[in-house]
Structure formats: structure tokens, C-alpha cells
Amino acid sequence: MPVADPIYLDNNATAPLRAEAVAAIHKAMGPPANPSSVHGFGRRARLLVEDARQSLGVLVGCRAQDVVFTSGGTEANNLALSGFSHVITSAIEHDSVLQAAPRASLLPVTGDGVVDLAALKQMVAAVPVEQRKQTIVSVMAANNETGVIQPLAEIVQIARDAGLATHSDMVQLLGKTHIDLEALGLDFASFSAHKIGGPTGVGALAVRPGQSLTSLLRGGGQEQGRRSGTENLLGITGFGAAATAAFGDVAHYREMARWRDAFEAEIGAARPDMVLFGADVPRLGNTSCLVVGDKPSETMVMALDIAGVAVSAGSACSSGKVTASHVLNAMGAGEKAAQAIRVSGGWQTRRQDFERLAQVLAGL
Amino acid sequence: MVSPPTSPPASPPASSAAPSAPMALNSLGFAKPVAETRVVVAMSGGVDSSVTAALLHEQGYEVIGITLQLYDHGVAVQAKGACCAGVDIHDARTVAARLGIPHYVLDYESRFRDQVMQDFADSYLRGETPIPCVKCNQTVKFSDLLTTARDLGADCLATGHYVQRFDTAAGPVLHRGADAGKDQSYFLFATTPDQLDYLRFPLGGLSKEETRELAHRHGLSVADKPDSQDICFVPNGRYGDVVRRLRPGAVEAGEIVHLDGTVLGTHNGIIDYTIGQRRGLGIGGRKDADEAEGPLYVVGIDPATHQVIVGPQSALACEQVHLGETSWVARDGAPLPGHAVLARLRNTAPAMPAMIESVADGGVVIRLQEPQFGIAAGQAAAIYDADDSQNLLGGGWITAAPLAALAS
């Protein structure tokens, strides 16, 4: 029997649109709105875009003018890496980094899913002096599957000491912990609206002052020549509203870490064979990556879906086919990689959502 | 006065619906409401399985669609940048979304490669002519998918095959599809009793035309989609290319030899030849011999010497067929030696009268009443009940090419 009121615990994939974003988009809809136009309609549109830029800048600790709006996290990652001939990245990155840099040097990770800093030091030291200017180190801030937070400050330090540029895919970290780009010293950072309750189809790349950036698309030179194409006004407006609302989320996720921990403790008590990934290192408060039982991931995800709980596993191809997680494989999870599920809460998630998942899992 | 014989009342008494009465079986044979019966439908993206899902959904069952990703479509059609999923998977998703049923795509690529495609290639290299569709039903669909369906708590697994399943006192039996032109029992000869217990074939009583009508009535986008003709992972019919890709270097050139020992030509690999093949042998006729024996056929393939053996049609005649890995649909369903049966040696061929000659461990030898031509090792023989030609008993894989003896 279909479940009347399913719960959603797949927010690392996408989160529901926040009421604040809906209201802002709704308000902006209707009038002609090309922010480049010289007339009053254009000026009003420009103001909306700049307000959103300001909101995002405040949330991530950079100047508004350092924010370049894109079509999403994927484009932001592609854009950041496009100016470099050599990329050093980790084996657990999102496909939009791995596919954008197919010849990249891949950093291994520990069994807990943390980038191996010793390997990074070696790899950085091996970059010939004449190649340093064309080399970028790109490591995600927090992993989408395990929630494991990477030691970004150390990574940036190691790279900068060798004169290399740095980029971080911060899509999953946004809104969940305090981000201060200026203090971090990153050259580039990628963000996506729909992970924090904004609309899909909009993201941003924050660029450190002084770093140059060439548009991937040739065209009208919008975003100060860094991203051609008329700005996605409705998307950007929604992103800005979601960013402002997300300012209050950090406390919510701190609390969620306790719900998540209680959930894991409950499952672990009933199922001593439970495997948790990244539980012993810093990770996002909203994410749990675990193995319960010996069924394939896809069977678990289907059974939970049928029982009215939406979670995920691995990464889904556009066909809907689920493939074993390259992240867990890189962590040396072996056959467990094909049995893990990912649970991820969002801005709207309540304590009882985790409790309900625990109940349903116990009943499978 | 003799009391009249008791006759049933004109209308059933109202008390027959008392709560204590056992519940009538639903159309899938379960004693529970349709809404509480969970059915996994194997959806290929074609019209048959789409209608299967639509019918069961319309009847009120809890239907879950599952589509198997069996091979990388982009690789199969050799198109760079093509999606790993072919149009069939997208069609299945669309149909499921339109019906409003849950639908999942399972990655069975490695299982399919290991259990079907590798076997397909090895079989060709052994000089056989394999039928991967039977292996796929046997392993991937009715073993792995069936396990997944059970794991999901489904009561049964339904497919769009044109075969009929009936429950009898002795257990379920499998009959040919009502539409003789669409019957798929040949491809299901290896269905085991445990599998049949769990399987349902809602289209078995329909004709293809009726299925298409139903597809139109349900507004399914696949209603006019043509039936698939080829082996799914060989979309252009060039199976030799697939074997060469799967087994690089394993295909070797060799000689085309007449039964009398004369070398008539050369070939690029035995995999390009099938027992019974007449056209495209790449050899000229033999003038003096032609009149005597007529056109030449492939009558044998020797994987050890890479020889393709040709001879007259008479050399293809075969009365005795050895079957290995036999499988029987019913529990204790194995026919006994001396038993009369009907044997279908190709999907499109009629079932021929035959007799079970002997039974050995895991195999049988059957003797055909009339000799048949072009029986190839690696093909399947489906065995039917001599008393009821609709009733599939089971079958086996044709082993020992009967002509090997003749050739040597």
C-alpha cells in the first residue's frame, strides 16, 4: 500500500524549496528583467541580482563582487578548473570535478574518508616549478556521500606554500557550518542553490580578489566577463533568499547531529553488524552513511522508498541506474560499498524523521 | 416418497460472505485483497511488459516496476557519448511515471556480462549457436531479479511473456501462450518449480493484437513500438563483432573442408558459421559433385582445428539428440525413458513427436520420429507433453553435435 505521508531524507541530492525562496521568486516574476538593460526595468532586475550576490557573499564570507553566478555547482566546478592544465584533486570528488579534469592526479583518502595530507604534500612537491602557475589543488569541503569534512585550511596552506592555486567544491558545506572564504584563502569556491532550499539551475563560483577567470561560454560578457549569458534572474533571486534564510541553519544542523547520532546509536544497538562510514572524524551533522544488513544498496533504497522513506545510495545516473559508490570504494570499503545507504537531512528535517527511519529500518 | 436430490439454490445465501469464509483468490492466485498484493513487474520498456504493468495497476494491485540495465547501450551501438541506458529504459520509466507506480532501474551489467554475454561468446568459440535469451531468463531474470523481488516483500514477479501458468493440485504448470504465433514457452524451458511458484504471466491468454489494443486503451506511449527482433546486446545483428570484442584474439581463421576431406576454402572464424547454413559460405560449388549431392551446407564445426565442415543436406539429418543441463517445470516432472514427448528444437519450428530414449545424470537422449535437419549444439530443446501439446514439461541444451562422428 502506498504510504500517504512519505518522509524525505535525501537532502544532499536536493532539498525542498524554502518558503522564503518561493516568495522572492514569486515577487520577481512577471516584469521584463534583463539586468543588463539600461532602462528602469533593467535597473530593477539588476538590483535583485546584486541583492542576491550580497546575500551569498555574506553567507560565505567574501565580497559581493567576488561572486559569479552560474547554472549550478557543476558549471562552477568546470569554470574553476578550466584555467588550469594540471589538477590535483581527491578520489572522492563529485563527478563534476572528476569529469572536468580527467587527467587529474588523484589524492587517496583514509578509511575514514579524509584526504591523505602526506600524499598531498608529496604530490605538490612533485609539481615542476615551471608548471606551478598552471596547477590547481581542488578538494571538496565536505563529501556528499559520507558528510566527512576535509581539512581545508591545511590543504590550502600546503598548496599555497608551493605557489599553487586552490579550489574547493563547497556545495555540501554551504549553510551547514560557518564559512569564511577570506580567512580560508581559497582562490575559488563552488556553491549550489538547491542544496540549501533554493531552486535548481543556479549556483555560484566565488573568486578570490585578484584571481582571473575566463568565461567558459563565449557571449555578452555578463558577470564582468566571467560568465556570459543573461543572468537567471528568478533562480538568482531564489538563491539569494535561500542564502539569507540559511544563515540561521547552522544551529539547526548542530542539533540535527544529535538526532543523527541517536539514530545511529539505536540502529547500532539493534544491529551489531551495522557499519558506519566516517563516524570517527568530523562530518556534517545531517549525513549518515551506513550499512545495515547484507542486502545490496539498491534493494535497501527501493524497500525504504516503498515504505515511505526517501534515501539514496551511490550516485544515480540520469537513467536512474545506481552504481556502486566511488567514494566508498576509494575508502577501501570493499563489498560494503555496494550495501551502503546515505541518509541526509535538510533545513526542513525534524527529529521525528530520523526516528521514523529508525523504525522503518528495524521493520525491514 | 423419495426426497429430491439436493440442488444448489438459485442464488447463493447471504451467509456465504460471512467473515469466517475463506477469501476468494484474486486474479494472481492470492487469498487477499488486490491492494495488499505486491507485484514486481519486470519492465523492459517494450509494449508487452508495459501492458502487464498497466493491467495489474488497473486491477488495483500494488505494482512496482523494475527495469534491468543489462549492458552499456553506448558501447553496444558503438556510439561515442551515447547514454549507458538505451531508449528502452527511458520508455519503461516514462510508462511507469504515467501509470504512477514506483519504478527502479537496477544495474545488472556485471551479472549480465558474467552470466550471459561471456557464455554467449564462449559458446560460439566452441562452435555452438547459443541462445542468450534463455540464459538471461534462467539467471539474471528468474534468479537475481526474483531474489530482489522477494527482498522487497513482493508476493510475485510478473513478466510480459506469452505463456500461461495454471495452478493444479500437483502444483503450477506452464502452458504455451494462447497466441501460437507469439508463444514464448521455448525460451522458458529452463523455468524451475520454485521459480514458477513465484512467477505470473498476465498476458499469456492474450494475442499480440489484444495487447496492443490494451496499450492504446491505457494511452501507453509504447503502444506502437515494434517488437525487438535481435538479441538485445547485438542491436545490429552482427554477433560476430560482439564475440570478437568480448574475446579479442580468440577468433582464428581456418579451413572450410568437405566431409570427404577436400579443402574447399578458408574462413575468418568459425563463429561466423552456423550448422545448417547454406548461403554465404564463401566457396564456389564443385562442378562434378554438385549434381550428385546438391548444394553444400555447414554440417559441422570443429573448434579444435578451426574447421568448418560442409556437406550435402542429407548429412544434416539427425534423429538422436543429446540434451544436457535438463530442467523440468514440475516437481518430479522429468519424463521417464520410453516416454513419448513432443520436442521443439527451434522457437519457430513445430514440436516434433519424439521419445525419451535414455536418461543420464543431468541429461537425456531423445529420438525423433522423423529426422530433422540443422540441429546445432548450444541451441535448446523444449519438451512438451505428448498428450497435451500446450503443456511445457521442460527441456535441455543440445550438446554433442551429432555429426562430429560423421566428419571424422
Interface residues (C-beta under 8 A of the other chain):
Chain A: M1 P2 K295 P296 E298 T299 V301 M302 A303 D305 I306 C317 S318 S319 G320 K321 V322 T323
Chain B: A35 E36 E62 I64 Q69 C83 C84 A85 I89 H90 R93 P102 H103 Y104 V105 L106 D107 T148 D151 L152 G153
